[in-house]
Structure formats: C-alpha cells, structure tokens
Amino acid sequence: MHSNPLQLLHDIFGFESFRGVQKRVVERVLGGSHTLAVMPTGAGKSLCYQLPAVATEGCCVVVSPLIALMHDQLRSARALGIRAASLTSVDSDWRETQDRLLAGELDLLYVAPERASGEGFRALLERARICLFAIDEAHCVSEWGHDFRPDYRLLRPLLDRFAHIPRLALTATADAHTRRDILAQLGIPDDGLIISGFDRPNIRYAIQPRDGLKQQITHILAANPGPGIVYAPTRAAVEKLADSLGSGERRVLPYHAGLAAEVRAANQAAFMASEDMVMVATVAFGMGIDKPDVRFVVHAGLPKSIESYYQESGRAGRDGDPAVATLLWGAEDFVLARQRISEVEPVRQQSERARIAAMGALVETGGCRRAVLLRHFGENPPATCGNCDNCLTPPATIDATATAQKLLSA
C-alpha cells in the first residue's frame, strides 16, 4: 500500500476525517472482504472505492450503468489527480487505455456492465493487475430493484473468475428485499452488508395534487433561489415545461435523450456552472452528477417507486444546506402506472403493484412524509420530523385519500 488511509483522505480528497460509514467500508475493502454499502445520495460513495484504488497496487474496475455517469465520475477523479480512464462506445482512445491498464498506469477503469461481462474484457483483465471490483448503482442487479438492468446479472462470472479480488457493491436505494437479492446475485456474504442511515434532514419534503402545473412550479421557483431540477415524465413534457417556464426571469433549459449529444452536454455544463439555473429533465439527468448546491427538486409527475423518489429528490441539498423536494401528482398518474404493469414480465408484476401501493401511501398520508420514506427502508424514525409539509402544517383533511384508495384497490 502507498500510505495509510487517513493520510490519503487528507492528501488527495482534502478531508480531515471520514463521514458516516465510509471508514467501515474502506477498511473492509482494504482488508480484502466483499461488501455491499447502502449509502444515501451525497454520503460519498465514490470515495469508498477511489481511496482503496490509490492505496493499493493495481487498478479498480468500476462498473457503471450510464456513459454520462461514467464520464462525470471520470472528470471528478482526474480533478483529484487520480489516474482514471473509461472503455465505452464513445471513447476513441481504447488502445491507449488498454496499454495504460497493462502497464499499471491506471487507478480506476470505468466500464459498462455489458462490456464488463464480455469474454474479451475478462481476458484483458487476466493480463492486468486488478485490486478491486466496484459495482455502482448495484440495485440494477436485482429484479426487485426499481431499475433492473439484465446486463448486471451477467457480472457474476467475471467476479467469480477473480474470486480473490474484493468486490464492493454500492447503491443509495435498496429496501430489505433488494438488499438480500444484491448480496445473493453478487456473491457477497450477509456480514458484508453495511447500511448508512437514509435520513436527509436538510431536505424539506412537500407533496401536493397537481392544480395548474405551470403556476405551481413558477411559485416554487420564486420561493427558492439557487439551482434546481424539475423532473417531467416524458420528453414532450420536458420540452413543454422548459418552454413555458423559460419565459420567466430564471434561465431554464431542457435535458432528455432525444436531444443531440452536444446539446445535452452544453446544457449540463451550463447547469453545473450556474448559481440559479433550472434544468427541466427526464429522470436520467442527475445520476452521478456532483453538483452539491442544488436547492430544489420538483417532480411534475409520480415517480415510479419510493426508491426512485428518494434517489431523485436526494439530488437536492448535497452540501447539507436547506433544500426542498416537491412532488406534484395527479390521479391519472396512478391510472397510467397500473396500466403499465401489464407491460412488464409476469415475475415482476407483483413487485410493481407493491411499488405503486407504496407511492400511494406516501402521497395520501396525513402524517410525516419523512417517516413514511424511512420506514420503507427499514428504519424506525420518530413520528414527526418538523421538516415536511404535513409536520409543518398538519392537514385537517386529505382530499386525495378517497381517490387514491380507489385507484390502488381497483
């Protein structure tokens, strides 16, 4: 090893001490043990593999689901002086990257799961010195997870071929069922599970029925200076909202997969540099983006699960300062969600129904929103938090309850 972890934490990352469960995770990884770390957005998951990568001889292979996410993490790592590269379909320097890997000149190598599971990649790694496998967004391996990716299921043969190399799975959002599945799918022992607390106390949660969407969001923008994200359910909705909100004083830009790559990149760069811009986007935007000063996140439609909502709303307030997460929903959201159940394979339909029911419980509760969220992840929170709409202004009646219950029991 190059140095002791605390010294590296200071010299490379600029921190005097570890946060939360970081120290436990790093110590397990450096000890050679397989680990699943469940840590909330903003808790510093990437440090848990970056630090071991520079502390140990060899390269850490990081499996990540999105090219945009990989390249954002790549920039962050290089800014710290970490020797990092990626092998993706848009990278042109494949030969150079492979040569650097084989020469021992890389600390981190980012790859997509479909590439990591290929025989050619395994053969390449057998010629290199590997110190760690990090599986980011590990909930993607589970059919019970909210974002199942079949390619993640193909990683096990790679991991088993290098059984002596520690593996670290990371996720911000996994309930108890999903956690058990991740452990089984990736061959991690039960005692390798490390869970951080899920509470984000600086985020104020508010949930309202949609009633004049543009006016509602305009009011939120007026009340919340600073950068913000508005999530819309479709590309068309993104464009429509961006156009209508863009007529105000704040700069508003769209982001979705239908835009040209250079437009997406330019809009993302503008958002990262801005102190008060609003990005209207589909939910893919924000994954892995390291902008700590996002002051508000608005959902203009129902998220597909509590896990999704927790992850997406958690992109606000990563600096620890006060932030707001507002969900605007309509009865038609539940109708559409139930209709989509028939589109998924039968083995997943029961879990999809459970997700809709959990979202229904969150939007219709007259109690603490935070308590509902935290109980979903297996915690035992106080009955009130003092920082959600229902705790700050207890509702006399919940007009949406009867409608939501009918939809959920239909």
Backbone hydrogen bonds in HBPLUS format (Angstrom, degrees):
<---DONOR---> <-ACCEPTOR-->    atom                        ^
c    i                          cat <-CA-CA->   ^        H-A-AA   ^      H-
h    n   atom  resd res      DA  || num        DHA   H-A  angle D-A-AA Bond
n    s   type  num  typ     dist DA aas  dist angle  dist       angle   num
A0002-HIS N   A0055-ALA O   3.11 MM  53  5.20 143.7  2.25 116.9 127.8     1
A0007-GLN N   A0004-ASN O   3.08 MM   3  5.48 122.1  2.43 109.0 122.8     2
A0008-LEU N   A0004-ASN O   3.11 MM   4  6.45 159.6  2.16 155.6 161.9     3
A0009-LEU N   A0005-PRO O   2.80 MM   4  6.01 152.8  1.87 149.2 157.7     4
A0010-HIS N   A0006-LEU O   3.16 MM   4  6.40 149.2  2.25 140.3 146.8     5
A0011-ASP N   A0007-GLN O   2.83 MM   4  6.04 172.7  1.84 156.3 158.7     6
A0012-ILE N   A0008-LEU O   2.88 MM   4  5.57 168.2  1.89 146.4 150.3     7
A0015-PHE N   A0009-LEU O   3.16 MM   6  5.71 163.3  2.19 136.4 132.5     8
A0014-GLY N   A0010-HIS O   3.15 MM   4  4.52 133.1  2.38 106.9 116.2     9
A0022-GLN N   A0019-ARG O   2.94 MM   3  5.68 161.3  1.98 150.1 151.1    10
A0025-VAL N   A0021-VAL O   3.05 MM   4  6.32 164.1  2.07 162.3 167.0    11
A0026-VAL N   A0022-GLN O   2.87 MM   4  6.05 176.2  1.87 163.1 164.0    12
A0027-GLU N   A0023-LYS O   2.94 MM   4  6.02 162.6  1.97 149.9 155.0    13
A0028-ARG N   A0024-ARG O   3.09 MM   4  6.26 154.4  2.15 143.5 149.9    14
A0029-VAL N   A0025-VAL O   2.98 MM   4  6.25 165.2  2.00 157.1 161.1    15
A0030-LEU N   A0026-VAL O   2.87 MM   4  6.06 169.9  1.88 156.5 159.3    16
A0031-GLY N   A0027-GLU O   2.97 MM   4  6.01 131.1  2.21 133.3 146.1    17
A0031-GLY N   A0028-ARG O   3.12 MM   3  4.98 127.4  2.41  90.7 105.1    18
A0033-SER N   A0028-ARG O   3.04 MM   5  5.44 165.4  2.07 155.5 150.8    19
A0032-GLY N   A0029-VAL O   2.92 MM   3  5.18 160.2  1.95 109.9 115.6    20
A0035-THR N   A0167-ARG O   2.90 MM 132  6.37 160.5  1.94 161.1 167.5    21
A0169-ALA N   A0035-THR O   2.82 MM 134  6.23 164.1  1.85 159.5 161.9    22
A0036-LEU N   A0192-GLY O   2.92 MM 156  5.93 163.8  1.95 134.0 136.1    23
A0194-ILE N   A0036-LEU O   2.85 MM 158  6.14 165.9  1.87 170.2 169.4    24
A0037-ALA N   A0169-ALA O   2.82 MM 132  6.20 165.2  1.84 168.7 166.6    25
A0171-THR N   A0037-ALA O   3.18 MM 134  6.62 152.3  2.26 161.5 163.4    26
A0038-VAL N   A0194-ILE O   2.89 MM 156  6.28 165.3  1.92 163.2 168.2    27
A0196-SER N   A0038-VAL O   2.83 MM 158  6.07 174.2  1.84 173.3 171.2    28
A0039-MET N   A0171-THR O   2.94 MM 132  6.32 145.7  2.06 152.2 158.9    29
A0043-ALA N   A0040-PRO O   3.00 MM   3  5.57 146.0  2.12 145.4 143.4    30
A0048-CYS N   A0045-LYS O   2.89 MM   3  5.44 141.6  2.04 113.6 124.5    31
A0049-TYR N   A0046-SER O   3.17 MM   3  5.76 157.2  2.23 113.8 119.5    32
A0050-GLN N   A0046-SER O   2.91 MM   4  6.06 158.9  1.96 154.0 160.7    33
A0051-LEU N   A0047-LEU O   3.01 MM   4  5.63 170.6  2.02 138.7 141.7    34
A0053-ALA N   A0049-TYR O   3.06 MM   4  6.06 145.5  2.18 138.1 148.0    35
A0054-VAL N   A0050-GLN O   3.19 MM   4  6.54 145.9  2.31 148.0 154.9    36
A0054-VAL N   A0051-LEU O   3.18 MM   3  5.42 126.5  2.48 103.0 115.2    37
A0055-ALA N   A0051-LEU O   2.94 MM   4  6.07 134.7  2.15 146.3 160.2    38
A0056-THR N   A0052-PRO O   3.09 MM   4  5.90 125.4  2.40 141.9 149.8    39
A0059-CYS N   A0129-ARG O   2.91 MM  70  6.33 156.6  1.97 142.1 146.3    40
A0131-CYS N   A0059-CYS O   2.89 MM  72  5.42 162.1  1.92 126.5 132.0    41
A0060-CYS N   A0107-ASP O   2.82 MM  47  5.98 173.8  1.82 141.6 143.0    42
A0109-LEU N   A0060-CYS O   2.90 MM  49  6.25 150.2  1.99 161.2 161.5    43
A0061-VAL N   A0132-LEU O   2.89 MM  71  6.30 152.4  1.96 166.8 163.6    44
A0134-ALA N   A0061-VAL O   2.84 MM  73  6.12 168.6  1.86 155.3 158.8    45
A0062-VAL N   A0109-LEU O   2.80 MM  47  5.91 164.0  1.82 144.4 150.0    46
A0111-VAL N   A0062-VAL O   2.89 MM  49  6.20 159.7  1.93 164.2 165.7    47
A0063-VAL N   A0134-ALA O   2.79 MM  71  6.18 163.1  1.81 167.8 173.5    48
A0136-ASP N   A0063-VAL O   2.90 MM  73  5.91 152.6  1.97 160.2 167.0    49
A0064-SER N   A0111-VAL O   2.99 MM  47  6.25 157.7  2.04 155.3 162.4    50
A0070-MET N   A0066-LEU O   2.92 MM   4  6.24 158.9  1.97 151.1 156.9    51
A0071-HIS N   A0067-ILE O   2.92 MM   4  6.17 166.9  1.93 159.3 161.6    52
A0072-ASP N   A0068-ALA O   3.05 MM   4  6.18 148.0  2.16 140.8 149.3    53
A0073-GLN N   A0069-LEU O   3.01 MM   4  6.25 161.1  2.05 150.8 155.7    54
A0074-LEU N   A0070-MET O   2.78 MM   4  5.97 146.4  1.89 146.4 157.5    55
A0075-ARG N   A0071-HIS O   3.05 MM   4  6.22 157.3  2.10 141.5 145.5    56
A0076-SER N   A0072-ASP O   3.14 MM   4  6.42 159.8  2.18 145.1 150.5    57
A0077-ALA N   A0073-GLN O   2.92 MM   4  6.14 158.9  1.96 149.1 154.5    58
A0078-ARG N   A0074-LEU O   2.96 MM   4  6.17 167.1  1.98 153.8 157.3    59
A0079-ALA N   A0075-ARG O   2.96 MM   4  6.10 148.3  2.07 144.7 153.4    60
A0080-LEU N   A0077-ALA O   3.01 MM   3  5.27 140.7  2.17 102.7 114.0    61
A0082-ILE N   A0077-ALA O   3.08 MM   5  5.36 157.0  2.14 149.5 142.6    62
A0081-GLY N   A0078-ARG O   2.90 MM   3  4.95 156.9  1.95 104.9 112.2    63
A0107-ASP N   A0083-ARG O   2.71 MM  24  5.12 161.3  1.75 141.3 148.0    64
A0108-LEU N   A0083-ARG O   3.06 MM  25  6.43 156.0  2.12 151.6 154.7    65
A0085-ALA N   A0108-LEU O   3.10 MM  23  6.43 144.7  2.23 140.6 150.5    66
A0110-TYR N   A0085-ALA O   2.90 MM  25  6.33 163.3  1.93 149.9 153.0    67
A0087-LEU N   A0110-TYR O   3.00 MM  23  6.41 155.7  2.06 172.7 178.1    68
A0091-ASP N   A0088-THR O   3.16 MM   3  5.37 160.9  2.20 107.9 113.8    69
A0097-THR N   A0093-ASP O   2.94 MM   4  6.16 162.0  1.97 156.9 162.6    70
A0098-GLN N   A0094-TRP O   2.85 MM   4  6.13 164.5  1.87 161.1 164.9    71
A0099-ASP N   A0095-ARG O   2.92 MM   4  6.12 159.7  1.97 149.7 155.7    72
A0100-ARG N   A0096-GLU O   2.91 MM   4  6.15 155.6  1.97 148.6 155.2    73
A0101-LEU N   A0097-THR O   2.92 MM   4  6.17 155.0  1.99 149.1 156.1    74
A0102-LEU N   A0098-GLN O   3.00 MM   4  6.24 167.2  2.01 153.7 156.0    75
A0103-ALA N   A0099-ASP O   2.93 MM   4  6.06 137.8  2.12 140.5 152.4    76
A0105-GLU N   A0100-ARG O   2.81 MM   5  4.93 164.9  1.83 160.3 155.9    77
A0104-GLY N   A0101-LEU O   3.14 MM   3  5.32 160.8  2.17 106.5 111.9    78
A0115-ARG N   A0112-ALA O   3.12 MM   3  5.46 129.2  2.39 106.3 118.8    79
A0116-ALA N   A0112-ALA O   2.95 MM   4  6.18 164.5  1.97 157.5 162.7    80
A0117-SER N   A0113-PRO O   3.02 MM   4  6.07 144.8  2.15 146.1 152.8    81
A0118-GLY N   A0115-ARG O   3.09 MM   3  5.33 161.6  2.13 110.0 115.8    82
A0122-ARG N   A0118-GLY O   3.19 MM   4  6.55 158.2  2.24 148.5 154.5    83
A0123-ALA N   A0119-GLU O   2.98 MM   4  6.24 158.1  2.02 150.4 156.2    84
A0124-LEU N   A0120-GLY O   3.04 MM   4  6.31 147.7  2.15 139.6 148.3    85
A0125-LEU N   A0121-PHE O   2.96 MM   4  6.29 159.5  2.00 153.4 157.9    86
A0126-GLU N   A0122-ARG O   3.04 MM   4  6.33 143.2  2.18 146.4 156.2    87
A0127-ARG N   A0124-LEU O   3.05 MM   3  5.49 151.2  2.14 108.7 117.5    88
A0128-ALA N   A0125-LEU O   2.98 MM   3  4.96 156.8  2.03 103.5 111.0    89
A0133-PHE N   A0166-PRO O   3.03 MM  33  6.42 157.0  2.09 153.7 160.8    90
A0168-LEU N   A0133-PHE O   2.74 MM  35  6.16 160.6  1.77 163.6 170.3    91
A0135-ILE N   A0168-LEU O   2.77 MM  33  6.13 158.9  1.82 147.3 154.3    92
A0170-LEU N   A0135-ILE O   2.91 MM  35  6.11 162.3  1.94 159.1 155.2    93
A0140-CYS N   A0137-GLU O   3.03 MM   3  6.09 171.3  2.04 130.8 133.7    94
A0138-ALA N   A0170-LEU O   2.79 MM  32  5.45 172.7  1.79 148.7 149.6    95
A0141-VAL N   A0138-ALA O   3.05 MM   3  5.82 172.9  2.06 123.5 125.8    96
A0142-SER N   A0139-HIS O   3.13 MM   3  5.61 162.1  2.16 115.1 120.4    97
A0149-ARG N   A0140-CYS O   2.82 MM   9  5.08 172.3  1.83 141.3 138.9    98
A0145-GLY N   A0142-SER O   2.98 MM   3  4.98 147.1  2.09  97.8 108.1    99
A0152-TYR N   A0149-ARG O   2.93 MM   3  5.70 148.6  2.03 124.4 132.2   100
A0153-ARG N   A0150-PRO O   2.93 MM   3  5.42 139.6  2.10 111.9 122.6   101
A0154-LEU N   A0151-ASP O   3.08 MM   3  5.38 150.5  2.17 105.2 114.0   102
A0155-LEU N   A0152-TYR O   3.23 MM   3  5.58 166.0  2.25 114.0 115.8   103
A0158-LEU N   A0155-LEU O   3.02 MM   3  5.43 120.2  2.39 110.5 125.1   104
A0159-LEU N   A0155-LEU O   3.07 MM   4  6.39 163.2  2.10 157.7 162.8   105
A0160-ASP N   A0156-ARG O   2.82 MM   4  6.00 161.4  1.85 160.7 166.0   106
A0161-ARG N   A0157-PRO O   2.96 MM   4  6.07 143.0  2.10 140.3 149.4   107
A0162-PHE N   A0158-LEU O   3.30 MM   4  6.63 141.8  2.46 142.3 151.5   108
A0162-PHE N   A0159-LEU O   3.18 MM   3  5.27 129.1  2.45  95.6 108.4   109
A0165-ILE N   A0162-PHE O   2.92 MM   3  5.55 164.1  1.94 121.8 127.2   110
A0179-ARG N   A0175-ASP O   2.87 MM   4  6.10 158.5  1.92 159.0 166.1   111
A0180-ARG N   A0176-ALA O   3.07 MM   4  6.31 160.6  2.10 150.6 154.5   112
A0181-ASP N   A0177-HIS O   3.13 MM   4  6.40 154.5  2.20 145.1 152.3   113
A0182-ILE N   A0178-THR O   2.89 MM   4  6.17 158.4  1.94 154.5 159.8   114
A0183-LEU N   A0179-ARG O   3.09 MM   4  6.33 166.7  2.11 153.5 156.3   115
A0184-ALA N   A0180-ARG O   3.11 MM   4  6.36 160.1  2.15 145.7 150.9   116
A0185-GLN N   A0181-ASP O   2.81 MM   4  5.97 169.1  1.83 158.0 161.2   117
A0186-LEU N   A0182-ILE O   3.00 MM   4  5.99 156.6  2.06 152.9 157.4   118
A0188-ILE N   A0183-LEU O   2.92 MM   5  4.76 161.8  1.95 142.6 146.2   119
A0187-GLY N   A0184-ALA O   3.45 MM   3  5.29 159.3  2.50  97.0 102.9   120
A0192-GLY N   A0189-PRO O   2.86 MM   3  5.31 159.2  1.90 115.6 121.8   121
A0193-LEU N   A0190-ASP O   3.29 MM   3  5.91 163.1  2.32 119.7 120.1   122
A0203-ILE N   A0200-ARG O   3.05 MM   3  5.85 168.4  2.06 128.1 131.9   123
A0323-ALA N   A0202-ASN O   3.04 MM 121  6.17 155.1  2.11 152.2 148.0   124
A0204-ARG N   A0323-ALA O   2.84 MM 119  6.23 162.6  1.87 147.2 150.8   125
A0325-ALA N   A0204-ARG O   2.90 MM 121  6.05 169.0  1.91 153.4 153.2   126
A0389-ASP N   A0205-TYR O   2.84 MM 184  6.34 144.1  1.97 158.6 168.7   127
A0206-ALA N   A0325-ALA O   2.90 MM 119  6.24 148.2  2.00 163.6 164.5   128
A0327-LEU N   A0206-ALA O   2.86 MM 121  6.35 155.3  1.92 152.4 160.2   129
A0208-GLN N   A0327-LEU O   2.87 MM 119  6.30 161.0  1.90 165.2 171.4   130
A0329-TRP N   A0208-GLN O   3.05 MM 121  6.50 154.0  2.12 148.9 156.8   131
A0210-ARG N   A0329-TRP O   2.64 MM 119  5.25 154.4  1.70 146.3 146.0   132
A0216-GLN N   A0212-GLY O   2.94 MM   4  6.16 158.5  1.99 157.4 164.5   133
A0217-ILE N   A0213-LEU O   2.94 MM   4  6.19 167.7  1.96 161.0 162.9   134
A0218-THR N   A0214-LYS O   2.85 MM   4  5.97 157.7  1.90 149.0 156.3   135
A0219-HIS N   A0215-GLN O   2.98 MM   4  6.13 152.9  2.06 144.1 150.6   136
A0220-ILE N   A0216-GLN O   3.09 MM   4  6.43 151.4  2.18 142.1 149.9   137
A0221-LEU N   A0217-ILE O   2.86 MM   4  6.16 159.4  1.90 154.9 159.9   138
A0222-ALA N   A0218-THR O   2.98 MM   4  6.20 154.3  2.04 144.6 151.6   139
A0223-ALA N   A0219-HIS O   3.03 MM   4  6.23 144.6  2.16 143.5 152.7   140
A0224-ASN N   A0220-ILE O   3.03 MM   4  6.08 121.6  2.39 140.8 155.2   141
A0224-ASN N   A0221-LEU O   3.31 MM   3  5.20 145.3  2.43  94.6 104.4   142
A0295-ARG N   A0227-PRO O   2.76 MM  68  5.72 154.9  1.82 154.1 158.8   143
A0228-GLY N   A0277-MET O   3.07 MM  49  6.57 152.9  2.14 152.1 156.1   144
A0279-MET N   A0228-GLY O   2.99 MM  51  6.44 161.1  2.03 154.7 157.5   145
A0229-ILE N   A0296-PHE O   3.03 MM  67  6.49 154.5  2.10 148.2 154.7   146
A0298-VAL N   A0229-ILE O   2.82 MM  69  6.28 157.9  1.86 155.7 163.2   147
A0230-VAL N   A0279-MET O   2.82 MM  49  6.14 165.3  1.84 153.6 156.5   148
A0281-ALA N   A0230-VAL O   2.86 MM  51  6.24 159.2  1.91 159.2 165.6   149
A0231-TYR N   A0298-VAL O   2.67 MM  67  6.03 167.3  1.69 173.2 171.9   150
A0300-ALA N   A0231-TYR O   2.78 MM  69  5.90 174.7  1.79 170.5 171.6   151
A0232-ALA N   A0281-ALA O   2.95 MM  49  6.04 157.8  2.00 148.8 155.7   152
A0238-VAL N   A0234-THR O   2.95 MM   4  6.25 148.2  2.06 144.6 153.7   153
A0239-GLU N   A0235-ARG O   3.00 MM   4  6.34 164.6  2.02 157.8 159.6   154
A0240-LYS N   A0236-ALA O   2.98 MM   4  6.18 164.6  2.00 150.4 154.9   155
A0241-LEU N   A0237-ALA O   2.95 MM   4  6.00 166.3  1.97 147.3 151.3   156
A0242-ALA N   A0238-VAL O   2.87 MM   4  5.97 164.0  1.90 154.2 159.4   157
A0243-ASP N   A0239-GLU O   2.99 MM   4  6.10 158.3  2.03 147.0 152.6   158
A0244-SER N   A0240-LYS O   3.04 MM   4  6.25 165.0  2.06 148.4 152.5   159
A0245-LEU N   A0241-LEU O   2.83 MM   4  5.89 166.0  1.85 155.9 159.9   160
A0246-GLY N   A0242-ALA O   2.93 MM   4  5.69 136.1  2.13 133.6 144.8   161
A0248-GLY N   A0245-LEU O   3.20 MM   3  5.98 167.3  2.22 122.3 124.5   162
A0278-VAL N   A0251-ARG O   2.92 MM  27  6.24 166.3  1.94 164.7 169.1   163
A0253-LEU N   A0278-VAL O   3.09 MM  25  6.60 154.8  2.16 160.9 168.5   164
A0280-VAL N   A0253-LEU O   2.90 MM  27  6.14 167.0  1.91 160.7 164.8   165
A0255-TYR N   A0280-VAL O   2.89 MM  25  6.24 123.8  2.21 155.3 159.9   166
A0282-THR N   A0255-TYR O   3.23 MM  27  6.77 143.8  2.37 162.3 172.2   167
A0259-LEU N   A0256-HIS O   3.17 MM   3  5.93 168.5  2.19 122.3 125.8   168
A0263-VAL N   A0260-ALA O   2.94 MM   3  5.23 125.0  2.25 104.9 119.6   169
A0264-ARG N   A0260-ALA O   2.96 MM   4  6.35 162.8  1.99 161.2 166.2   170
A0265-ALA N   A0261-ALA O   2.93 MM   4  6.13 162.1  1.96 148.1 153.3   171
A0266-ALA N   A0262-GLU O   2.97 MM   4  6.06 155.4  2.04 137.4 144.1   172
A0267-ASN N   A0263-VAL O   2.87 MM   4  6.06 163.9  1.90 154.4 158.7   173
A0268-GLN N   A0264-ARG O   2.88 MM   4  6.04 159.1  1.92 150.8 156.9   174
A0269-ALA N   A0265-ALA O   2.94 MM   4  6.10 159.6  1.99 146.0 151.7   175
A0270-ALA N   A0266-ALA O   2.96 MM   4  6.17 154.9  2.02 145.7 152.6   176
A0271-PHE N   A0267-ASN O   3.00 MM   4  6.23 154.6  2.06 144.6 151.3   177
A0272-MET N   A0268-GLN O   2.92 MM   4  6.17 161.5  1.95 153.4 158.3   178
A0273-ALA N   A0269-ALA O   3.11 MM   4  6.28 147.4  2.22 143.6 151.4   179
A0274-SER N   A0270-ALA O   3.05 MM   4  6.03 124.4  2.37 138.6 152.4   180
A0274-SER N   A0271-PHE O   3.21 MM   3  5.13 141.1  2.37  96.7 107.7   181
A0285-PHE N   A0282-THR O   3.13 MM   3  6.13 159.4  2.17 129.7 133.2   182
A0289-ILE N   A0286-GLY O   3.08 MM   3  5.06 160.5  2.12 111.8 117.7   183
A0319-ASP N   A0292-PRO O   2.96 MM  27  4.81 124.6  2.28 146.9 130.8   184
A0317-GLY N   A0294-VAL O   2.75 MM  23  5.65 170.0  1.76 159.5 160.7   185
A0324-VAL N   A0295-ARG O   2.97 MM  29  6.42 152.7  2.05 143.7 151.1   186
A0297-VAL N   A0324-VAL O   2.94 MM  27  6.46 149.0  2.03 154.4 164.4   187
A0326-THR N   A0297-VAL O   2.92 MM  29  6.38 158.0  1.97 159.6 166.3   188
A0299-HIS N   A0326-THR O   2.84 MM  27  6.30 158.4  1.88 159.0 165.9   189
A0328-LEU N   A0299-HIS O   2.85 MM  29  5.91 167.2  1.87 161.4 165.4   190
A0309-TYR N   A0305-SER O   2.97 MM   4  6.25 162.9  2.00 147.6 152.4   191
A0310-TYR N   A0306-ILE O   2.82 MM   4  5.99 163.7  1.85 153.4 157.5   192
A0311-GLN N   A0307-GLU O   2.98 MM   4  6.18 162.9  2.01 150.3 154.9   193
A0312-GLU N   A0308-SER O   2.84 MM   4  5.99 170.1  1.85 158.2 161.0   194
A0313-SER N   A0309-TYR O   2.84 MM   4  5.76 165.7  1.86 150.2 155.2   195
A0314-GLY N   A0310-TYR O   3.00 MM   4  5.77 135.3  2.20 130.3 142.2   196
A0315-ARG N   A0312-GLU O   3.19 MM   3  5.65 165.6  2.21 112.3 115.2   197
A0316-ALA N   A0313-SER O   3.18 MM   3  6.05 163.1  2.21 121.8 124.7   198
A0320-GLY N   A0317-GLY O   3.03 MM   3  5.43 164.0  2.06 114.6 118.3   199
A0333-ASP N   A0330-GLY O   2.93 MM   3  5.44 147.3  2.04 112.0 121.5   200
A0334-PHE N   A0331-ALA O   3.12 MM   3  5.59 128.3  2.40 108.3 119.2   201
A0335-VAL N   A0331-ALA O   3.32 MM   4  6.73 155.0  2.38 144.9 152.1   202
A0336-LEU N   A0332-GLU O   2.97 MM   4  6.19 167.1  1.99 152.4 154.3   203
A0337-ALA N   A0333-ASP O   2.96 MM   4  6.13 155.7  2.02 142.5 150.0   204
A0338-ARG N   A0334-PHE O   2.95 MM   4  6.11 158.2  2.00 148.9 153.5   205
A0339-GLN N   A0335-VAL O   3.02 MM   4  6.28 151.3  2.11 145.5 154.0   206
A0340-ARG N   A0336-LEU O   3.02 MM   4  6.26 146.8  2.14 147.4 155.5   207
A0341-ILE N   A0338-ARG O   3.25 MM   3  5.39 149.0  2.35 100.6 109.3   208
A0343-GLU N   A0340-ARG O   2.89 MM   3  5.26 152.2  1.97 110.9 120.0   209
A0344-VAL N   A0341-ILE O   3.19 MM   3  5.72 162.5  2.22 114.9 119.8   210
A0348-ARG N   A0345-GLU O   2.90 MM   3  5.74 157.9  1.95 128.7 135.0   211
A0349-GLN N   A0346-PRO O   3.17 MM   3  5.22 155.7  2.23 105.0 112.2   212
A0352-GLU N   A0348-ARG O   3.02 MM   4  6.27 149.8  2.12 150.3 159.5   213
A0353-ARG N   A0349-GLN O   2.99 MM   4  6.26 156.7  2.04 149.4 154.7   214
A0354-ALA N   A0350-GLN O   3.05 MM   4  6.36 153.5  2.12 144.8 152.3   215
A0355-ARG N   A0351-SER O   2.98 MM   4  6.26 145.8  2.10 141.5 150.4   216
A0356-ILE N   A0352-GLU O   3.07 MM   4  6.41 159.3  2.11 152.1 156.5   217
A0357-ALA N   A0353-ARG O   2.96 MM   4  6.22 161.8  2.00 150.7 156.0   218
A0358-ALA N   A0354-ALA O   2.93 MM   4  6.13 152.6  2.01 144.1 151.4   219
A0359-MET N   A0355-ARG O   2.98 MM   4  6.28 156.8  2.03 149.9 155.6   220
A0360-GLY N   A0356-ILE O   2.87 MM   4  6.13 153.6  1.94 148.3 156.5   221
A0361-ALA N   A0357-ALA O   2.94 MM   4  6.24 151.7  2.02 146.7 153.7   222
A0362-LEU N   A0358-ALA O   3.09 MM   4  6.38 146.2  2.21 140.9 149.9   223
A0363-VAL N   A0359-MET O   3.00 MM   4  6.31 164.9  2.02 157.6 159.8   224
A0364-GLU N   A0360-GLY O   3.01 MM   4  6.02 152.0  2.09 148.1 155.6   225
A0365-THR N   A0361-ALA O   3.21 MM   4  5.83 128.2  2.49 134.1 141.9   226
A0372-VAL N   A0368-CYS O   3.30 MM   4  6.61 154.8  2.36 143.4 149.1   227
A0373-LEU N   A0369-ARG O   3.03 MM   4  6.38 163.2  2.06 155.3 159.5   228
A0374-LEU N   A0370-ARG O   2.87 MM   4  6.09 172.1  1.87 159.5 161.0   229
A0375-ARG N   A0371-ALA O   2.92 MM   4  5.96 158.6  1.97 147.4 153.3   230
A0376-HIS N   A0372-VAL O   3.15 MM   4  6.28 146.8  2.27 141.5 149.8   231
A0377-PHE N   A0374-LEU O   3.10 MM   3  5.29 132.8  2.33  99.5 111.4   232
A0379-GLU N   A0374-LEU O   3.01 MM   5  5.36 158.7  2.06 148.2 142.1   233
A0378-GLY N   A0375-ARG O   2.96 MM   3  4.99 160.7  2.00 109.6 111.5   234
A0392-LEU N   A0388-CYS O   2.91 MM   4  6.02 161.7  1.94 160.7 166.1   235
A0393-THR N   A0389-ASP O   2.86 MM   4  5.80 154.3  1.93 144.0 151.4   236
A0401-THR N   A0398-ILE O   3.15 MM   3  5.65 163.6  2.18 117.6 122.5   237
A0404-ALA N   A0400-ALA O   2.92 MM   4  6.03 172.0  1.92 164.0 166.5   238
A0405-GLN N   A0401-THR O   2.86 MM   4  6.04 164.1  1.89 159.3 163.6   239
A0406-LYS N   A0402-ALA O   3.05 MM   4  6.23 156.8  2.11 146.8 152.6   240
A0407-LEU N   A0403-THR O   3.07 MM   4  6.36 160.4  2.11 151.2 156.5   241
A0408-LEU N   A0404-ALA O   2.90 MM   4  6.12 154.8  1.97 150.7 157.9   242
A0409-SER N   A0405-GLN O   3.02 MM   4  6.08 139.0  2.19 142.5 152.0   243
A0410-ALA N   A0406-LYS O   3.04 MM   4  5.94 114.9  2.48 139.3 153.1   244
